[in-house]
Amino acid sequence: MSTTPTDHREQAAAWFASLRDRICAAFEGIEDGLAESDRPAGRFERKSWTRPDPEAGEGGGGEMSIMRGRVFEKVGVNISTVHGVFSPEFRKSIPGAAGDGRFWASGISLVAHMHSPLVPAVHMNTRHIVTSTAWFGGGADLTPTFPVEQDSADFHRALQSACDAYGADYYARFKKWCDEYFYLPHRGEPRGVGGIFYDNLNTGDWNNDFGFTRAVGEAFLKIYPEIVRRHMHARWTPEQRRALLVKRGRYVEFNLIYDRGTLFGLKTGGNTEAILMSLPPEVIWP
């Protein structure tokens, strides 16, 4: 495994946990802000899990934070820090794992599905992975049922600001990567209105790469609650709600067919419930 200093790993894991706490607090504040509802304000419920076979070299675990409320129909904000050995067939797909296959990984993963079809769903995750090398990855993307130009522009502007502070070409590169990654070839359509996606980020300056990863989390925490508040009080129709449930079907298709994070979690013995928390609570295929 890489000689990445232990304190680097500790810093990364601590950041993901602190970001989780701040996001959960912000989302619970949104729940309190919707007074006119027959549903109670949601609160996150946390559930810890551990790796299934420590004696086989698997270690670590994570914590799920799930909320079902009156604005958020289902939102999960999960963190995990795990280590072990990749299976021989999986090593060739992971940078630096072709040798002995040992790895360490820590990250945060968030998916929010909303009651209102006028409030966009969202995904955000950032992670730090160590094999014989070490890198950061992640991103954020917005999935509205009914796209609003201002929402899309503000979401991208926030992420671009984070990118511009660390690399002149980051936003253009990572936006393009997101557009290409979050695309459903069998449907011939994008999952949403995009955002940024990056992986294998290792410039040789760990502090800079970690700083960028933190900036992505900060940008998300600043802009997404603002977008939610713009629309969460608006009334919607049954027809609009049906359109939301159809849109969610596309989300399910992407996550089960193409998503690398889902595959990584399942291939490394992660908690299946936590890995599949991204799936919406209700969906239809017309």
N, C-alpha and C positions, 0 to 999 in steps of 0.2 A: 504494500500500500504506500501511497505518497507520504513523504516526510512533512506534509502540511502540519504546522504547529498545532498542538492540541488546543491552545487558546483560540486559534482561528475557528476551530470547530465549535468550541464553547460559545464564542461570540455570535456565530451564525445561529446556533440553536436558541440562544437567549433572545436574539432579535426576533426570530419567528414567533416565539412565545409571547413576547411583549406586543408585537403587532397584532396577534390574535386577540389579546386582551383589549386593546384599544378599538379594534374593529367591532368586537362583540358589544362593548359599551356604547359605541356610536349607533349600532343597529338597534339596541334596546331603547336608546333615546328616540329613535324614529318611531318605534312602536308606541311609545308614550305620547307622541305627537299627534296620533290619529285618535281623536276622542269619539267621533261618531262611528261606532262599530258595535255589532252585537257579539264580537269576539273579544276576549280579554287581551291585554297587551302581552306579547310574547316575551319569554325569557329563555336564555340558552340553558340547555341541560348538557352537562359534560360527562363523558364516559371514557375511562382510560382503557388501554389495551396493551398487551405485551406480545413480543414475538413468540411463536409457538414452540420452539425447540432450542433453548439456550445451549443444551449439551452438544448440539450439532454445529455450534459456532454462530448461531443466530442470536442477536441481542438487541436490546432497545425496545421501543414501542411508541405509543403516541396517545393523543387525546382528541376525541371527537367533541365538537361543540355544535349542537343542533338546536334550532329554534323554529317553532311553528307558531305564528302570531297572527295579527290582524292586517299587517302590511306585508310581511314576509310569509308566504304560504309555507315555504320550507327553505331554510338557509343553513348551510353547514360551513363551519370554519375549523378546519382540522390542522393539527400539527403532528409531526412525527420526527423521531430521530432513531435511526436503525443502523445496524451493521451486520455483516455476514459475508457469505461467499456466493457469488453468482453461479448458477448452473452452467455447465460447460457449453450448452447450446445457446445460452443467452449472452455469454461473455463477449462474443464477437460483435454484438450490436452496441456495446457500451465502451466509450473511449477509455483506454488504459486498463481494461479488464481482461484482456486476452491472456495474460500470464496466469497468476494464481487466483484471479477472480475475486479477491477481497474488495469490499467496499464499505463506505460509511456514507450515510445520506441523511439530511435534515431539511425540513421545509414546511411551508404553510400552503394549504389548498382551500379555496373558497368558491362556493357556487351558491347563488341566490335565485330562487324562483318566487315570483311575486303573485299575490292574489289578483292585482289589477293588471289587465292587458295593456294599460297605458304606462306602466312602469317597467322598464327593461330588465330582463334577467342579466346576470353578470357572472363572470368567472375571473378569478385572479389566483395565481400561484407563483411562488418563488422558492427556490431550492438551492442547496449546496451539496455537491456530490464529490466524493473522494475515492479514487481507485489508485492506480499508479500515477495518476495525475489528479488535478482538482479543478472544478469549474462551478460556475453559477448558471442558472437558467430560470425561465419563468415568463411572466407577462400577464396581460389582462385584456379581456375583450368584452364587448357589450352586445347583447342579443335582444333587441326590441322586437315586439310583435308589429308595432306601427312606428317605424323610424321617425324621429324628430331631428331635423337638421341641426338645431342648436345643441341638443344633447350629444349628438355624434361629434360635432365640432369641438365642444368643450371637453369631452372625454379624450379625444385625440390631442387636444392642445395641452392638457395636463400631462399626458404621457410624453409628448414631445418635449415639454419643458424639462422633465426628468432626464430624457435622453440627451438633450442638447448640452446639459451640464457636464456630461461625461464623454461624449464623442460626437463630432460633427456629423458623422454618417450614421449614427445609431438609429435615429428615428426612421429614416428612409429604409435602412436595412431591416429593422425589426418590424416595421409596419408591413413591408412586403412579405416577410417571413410569416407573419400572422395571417395575412390575406391568403397565402398559399396553403398554410397549415390548416386553418379552420375553414375548410372547403369540403363539400360533400360531392365527390365525383359522380356518384350514382344518381344524384339529384341535379347536378350541374348548377349548384348554387352555393353561396357562402353561408356559414352558420349565422352570422350577424353582420354588424357594421364594422367589425374589426377592432383593432387596438395595436398591441405589440406582442411579439413572441421572440424569445431569444434562448439559445442553448449553447452549451460548450463554451461559455464566456470565460476565457483565461488569457488576459492580456499580459500576464507576468507581474502585474501589480495587484496583489490580493486586496489591499485596502481600497483601491479604486473600484475594483469589481464588486466588492461588498458594498461600497458606498452607492454604486449605481443600483444594486438590488434593493437597498433600503429606500432609495429615491423612488423606485417603482411602487413600493408599498405605500409610501407617504402620498404619492400622487393619487393612487387609488382611494386612499382613506379620505382625501380632501374632496375629490370630485364626485364619487358615486353617491354618498349621502345627499349631496346637493341636488343631483338629478332625481333621486327618489322623492325628495320633498317637493319638487316642482309639480309632480303629477299624482301623488298618492291620495289627494283629496278629491280628484276628479271622478265623476260617475262614469260607469261604463255599461254597455248593453250586453245581453246574452250572446249576441252575434260576435261581439268583440272578444268575449271570454272564450267562445268556441275557437276563434282564430288563434288565441293564445295556446290552447290545448293542442291544436294541430302543429303550431310552431314548435312546441315542446317535443313533438315526435322527431323532428329533425335533430334536436339536441341529443335525444336518446340514441339515434342512429349513429351520430358522430362519435359519441363517447364509447359505444360498444364495438364499433367497427374500426375506428381510426386513432383514437386517443392514445398517445404514447404513455401518458401518466398512468392510465388505467392498466396498461400492459405491464409497466414497470412495477406497480404496486402488487399485482397478482403474481408476477414472476419472482418477486423477492419475499414472498410469504407475508405480505402485509395483511391488515385486517380488512376482510372483504366488505364488511358493512361500511367501514370508513371510505374505502376505495369507491364504492358505488353510491356514496351519499350525494354525488352530483346528479343522480337521476331524479326527475321531478316526481311529485306525489300523485299527480293526475295527468293523463295524457290521452289523446285520441288519434287514431289514424282513420281518416275519412274513407 
